[in-house]
Amino acid sequence: MEENNSIITLTDENGNEADFDLVCTFDYENRKFAAMFPIGDVENVADDEVVILEIVKDGDGEILAPIENEILLDEVFNEFMEIFEDMADADDEE
């Protein structure tokens, strides 16, 4: 797991931009994922909702892609929740 806490801007299929706080990147079943929280109002995303996207290599580098498979999405979300709880526990210990 790599903790990032940086701001990234994503553009949806309609060209709308939204800012997210990149909480961490992590591996699950030999694939890499990014977990982020919305900053401000983001259409179709609640303030306390985590957005998890897969980091996929393309010809120009890496892109963030939605997870289409619902079973995989549930598994990745559960993995993120374990990581997030560990991060919160570590912060409490400091």
C-alpha positions in Angstrom: 0.0 0.0 0.0 1.2 3.5 -0.8 -0.3 6.4 1.1 -0.6 9.5 -1.0 -2.9 12.2 0.3 -2.7 14.3 -2.8 -5.2 16.1 -4.9 -6.0 14.8 -8.3 -8.5 16.0 -10.9 -10.6 13.5 -12.9 -12.5 14.2 -16.0 -15.7 12.2 -16.7 -17.1 11.1 -20.1 -19.0 14.4 -20.4 -15.8 16.5 -19.9 -16.8 17.5 -16.3 -13.9 17.9 -13.9 -13.9 16.9 -10.2 -11.2 17.0 -7.6 -10.5 14.1 -5.3 -8.2 13.4 -2.4 -6.1 10.4 -3.3 -6.0 8.5 0.0 -3.9 5.5 -1.1 -3.0 3.1 -3.9 -2.9 -0.6 -3.2 -2.5 -4.0 -4.9 -5.1 -6.7 -5.0 -4.8 -9.9 -6.9 -1.8 -8.6 -8.9 -3.8 -5.5 -10.0 -3.3 -1.9 -8.7 -6.1 0.3 -7.4 -6.5 3.9 -6.2 -8.9 5.0 -3.5 -10.0 8.6 -3.2 -12.6 10.8 -1.5 -14.4 13.6 -3.3 -13.5 17.2 -2.6 -16.5 19.5 -2.7 -19.6 18.6 -4.6 -19.1 15.8 -7.1 -22.0 14.7 -9.2 -23.3 11.2 -8.3 -20.8 10.8 -5.4 -21.7 11.4 -1.7 -19.3 13.4 0.5 -18.4 10.4 2.5 -18.2 7.9 -0.4 -14.9 6.4 -1.5 -14.2 6.1 -5.2 -12.0 3.2 -6.1 -10.6 3.0 -9.6 -8.2 0.5 -11.2 -4.8 1.8 -12.3 -4.3 0.4 -15.8 -1.2 0.8 -18.1 -1.8 2.1 -21.5 0.5 3.2 -24.3 1.2 6.6 -22.7 1.6 5.5 -19.1 -1.2 4.8 -16.6 -4.9 5.7 -16.5 -7.6 5.3 -13.9 -10.4 3.0 -15.1 -13.7 2.1 -13.4 -14.1 -1.4 -12.1 -16.9 -3.0 -14.2 -17.1 -6.4 -12.4 -19.4 -6.0 -9.3 -17.8 -9.0 -7.5 -14.3 -7.6 -8.0 -15.5 -4.2 -6.9 -16.9 -5.6 -3.7 -13.7 -7.5 -3.0 -11.5 -4.5 -3.7 -13.8 -2.3 -1.5 -13.4 -4.8 1.4 -9.6 -4.8 0.9 -9.6 -1.0 1.0 -11.7 -1.0 4.2 -9.1 -3.2 5.9 -6.3 -0.9 4.7 -8.2 2.2 5.7 -8.9 0.9 9.2 -5.2 0.0 9.6 -4.3 3.6 8.5 -6.8 5.0 11.1 -5.4 2.8 13.8 -1.8 3.9 13.0 -2.9 7.6 13.2 -4.5 6.9 16.6 -1.2 5.5 17.8 0.8 8.6 16.8 
